[in-house]
Structure formats: C-alpha cells, structure tokens
Amino acid sequence: MRAIFAAAGLCAALCATPALAQDDAPLGGFYAGPLVGVDDLDTGRADKEEWGIVYGGVVGYDFASPGAVFGIEGEVTDNTSHNDGTALVVAGDKARLSTGLDLYGGIRAGFKIDGGPLIYAKVGYTHLDAKASYTSAAGATVSGKDSLNGVRFGVGGEFGLSPNMALRAEYRYSDYGTFDGVGPAALDFDVDRQQAVVSALFKF
C-alpha cells in the first residue's frame, strides 16, 4: 500500500504541473533513459520487511496515432531489497530472500490528455534472479538460488519536458510465482513486489 501511495503522489505531482507540457515531446518513436524508485518485496513469510531501492534503465518504441500510443519496451533493473522471517519452523530460526537482476519485456498502451500527460497501462514478462537462505536455531545456514519467471502490470503518467525529453512516474506490481524449497523444511516463498518509479526519457 505504501508503494501505491508513493506512486499516486508522483503521478499527482506530474498532473498538477501542466506547464511542463508546453514543450511536449512528440508521441511515437524510440526512447531510452534511467529509472529509479522504491521497491517493496513480499514473500508472505516475513515479519521484518525492508524497503529497498530499484534502479536501472528502460528502452522502448511507441507507435503513435492521434492522441494515443501503442508500444513495446524493455527494462534492466537491480535493487537493494530483501525480506526476512523468523520462527518459520522452530523458535530461533530465520530465513531471508533477496533479489537481484530483473529483466522485463512487454507492451504498453496509452492516450494523451489535452494539455496534460500521456496516461498509460503496461503488461509483460519479467525474469528475476533470487536467493534464499535458512538459518537453524543452532546457527547452521543453507542457501539456494533460483531464476523466477512472472508477469508485471503497471500504470503511469508521462509528461513532455522538451521536444526530445519526457518525465514518467509509474506504479507496477510483479508476481514471480514461487521460490521452491530451501532449508530442512523445504520452505517455499511466494514472491511478488510493488514498485513506484520515476524515469527521465530521451526520445529519438
């Protein structure tokens, strides 16, 4: 929920500044740029969730019609997030799931508001590197790695700053399925995350 509120605040800030649209970037064509935001990783087993930072880059191509776009895009991101749980099997044990490189490819569609932002939605495939560890009450630790495949949904707003630059604010939810079996109890983690990000886009 905090990620949702953060994204709503970012989008509201964009929508509240229509002057940015005076030098609006044209719809359609290639774009690329950096992104950064907040990341909330969830496993369904944590009693100590730690917010993290997501950072990386996005590239895409939009096909434009009057007032609307349909496009394809890809992302490469990393993050600082992890998720901890305790007393999962017996009192005194603990487990951690942390994530790394995240690859995304998908489509987006949106429409242009007169004098305002491009409002869009997106959906696509996401591939995540993850690592889990389990430490028994006696202090013995076992760990495992896995690559998870999932789906991402997102909504956002995009404002033109100049003929070749735009600013984007976006909320997205990703579901990666299950990280299977780590530790003596073969613990599973249902992995999903929420992110609120901003991007500076350069258009070509």
ZAMARGU-4260 file (C-alpha; in steps of 0.2 Angstrom, whole numbers, plus 5000, padded with zeros to 4 digits):
<rodrens>
0) 5000/5000/5000 | 5014/5012/5004 | 5021/5009/4986 | 5003/5013/4979 | 5003/5029/4989
5) 5020/5034/4983 | 5016/5031/4965 | 4999/5041/4967 | 5009/5055/4974 | 5021/5055/4960
10) 5008/5055/4947 | 4998/5069/4956 | 5013/5080/4956 | 5015/5077/4937 | 4997/5081/4934
15) 4997/5096/4944 | 5011/5105/4933 | 5003/5107/4916 | 5016/5120/4912 | 5028/5106/4908
20) 5018/5101/4893 | 5021/5117/4884 | 5036/5110/4875 | 5028/5092/4874 | 5039/5078/4867
25) 5030/5071/4851 | 5022/5054/4853 | 5030/5039/4844 | 5047/5034/4841 | 5062/5027/4851
30) 5065/5032/4869 | 5078/5027/4882 | 5083/5033/4899 | 5087/5029/4918 | 5074/5025/4931
35) 5074/5024/4950 | 5062/5021/4963 | 5056/5012/4979 | 5054/4993/4980 | 5043/4983/4992
40) 5047/4965/4991 | 5035/4952/4998 | 5036/4934/5002 | 5021/4930/5013 | 5033/4924/5026
45) 5041/4940/5033 | 5040/4948/5050 | 5053/4961/5045 | 5050/4968/5028 | 5064/4980/5022
50) 5061/4993/5009 | 5074/4995/4995 | 5079/5005/4980 | 5076/4999/4962 | 5087/5007/4949
55) 5091/5003/4931 | 5086/5008/4913 | 5072/5007/4901 | 5071/5007/4882 | 5056/5006/4870
60) 5047/5011/4854 | 5030/5019/4853 | 5018/5018/4838 | 5008/5033/4838 | 4991/5038/4832
65) 4982/5055/4835 | 4981/5056/4854 | 4986/5038/4858 | 5001/5026/4858 | 5004/5008/4857
70) 5022/5002/4861 | 5035/4989/4866 | 5048/4991/4879 | 5061/4983/4890 | 5070/4986/4906
75) 5085/4980/4915 | 5085/4984/4934 | 5093/4979/4950 | 5088/4983/4968 | 5093/4983/4986
80) 5078/4974/4993 | 5077/4959/5005 | 5064/4951/5015 | 5067/4942/5032 | 5056/4930/5043
85) 5059/4922/5059 | 5052/4906/5069 | 5047/4898/5052 | 5049/4880/5058 | 5055/4882/5076
90) 5058/4896/5088 | 5075/4904/5085 | 5077/4900/5066 | 5077/4913/5052 | 5076/4915/5033
95) 5080/4928/5021 | 5075/4931/5002 | 5085/4944/4992 | 5083/4948/4974 | 5095/4954/4960
100) 5094/4957/4942 | 5077/4959/4935 | 5073/4958/4916 | 5057/4964/4909 | 5049/4965/4891
105) 5031/4970/4887 | 5019/4981/4879 | 5011/4997/4884 | 4996/5007/4878 | 4990/5025/4882
110) 4981/5040/4877 | 4985/5059/4878 | 4975/5071/4888 | 4974/5089/4880 | 4986/5100/4890
115) 4991/5086/4901 | 5001/5069/4902 | 5000/5054/4892 | 4991/5041/4903 | 4996/5023/4900
120) 4995/5005/4906 | 5008/4991/4903 | 5009/4972/4905 | 5023/4960/4901 | 5035/4946/4906
125) 5048/4948/4920 | 5063/4937/4924 | 5071/4938/4942 | 5086/4932/4950 | 5083/4927/4968
130) 5092/4919/4983 | 5085/4912/4999 | 5094/4906/5015 | 5088/4897/5030 | 5097/4898/5047
135) 5093/4885/5060 | 5091/4889/5079 | 5108/4881/5081 | 5116/4893/5068 | 5118/4881/5053
140) 5114/4890/5037 | 5109/4883/5020 | 5105/4893/5004 | 5099/4892/4986 | 5097/4902/4971
145) 5084/4902/4958 | 5078/4912/4942 | 5059/4916/4943 | 5048/4920/4929 | 5032/4931/4931
150) 5021/4944/4925 | 5021/4963/4928 | 5006/4975/4927 | 5009/4994/4928 | 5000/5011/4926
155) 5008/5028/4924 | 5009/5046/4918 | 5021/5054/4906 | 5024/5072/4903 | 5035/5080/4889
160) 5048/5092/4895 | 5055/5097/4878 | 5054/5090/4860 | 5066/5076/4864 | 5064/5073/4883
165) 5050/5067/4894 | 5047/5063/4913 | 5037/5047/4918 | 5030/5042/4935 | 5024/5024/4936
170) 5017/5011/4948 | 5019/4992/4945 | 5015/4976/4953 | 5025/4960/4948 | 5021/4942/4953
175) 5035/4930/4951 | 5027/4914/4957 | 5036/4903/4970 | 5054/4901/4975 | 5054/4882/4979
180) 5062/4874/4994 | 5076/4880/5005 | 5082/4873/5021 | 5077/4857/5030 | 5059/4861/5030
185) 5059/4864/5011 | 5052/4882/5014 | 5043/4890/4999 | 5042/4908/4996 | 5028/4916/4986
190) 5037/4931/4978 | 5029/4947/4972 | 5033/4965/4973 | 5027/4983/4971 | 5037/4997/4965
195) 5035/5016/4962 | 5047/5023/4950 | 5052/5039/4940 | 5061/5039/4923 | 5069/5053/4913
200) 5066/5048/4895 | 5076/5054/4880 | 5067/5052/4863 | 5075/5049/4846
</rodrens>
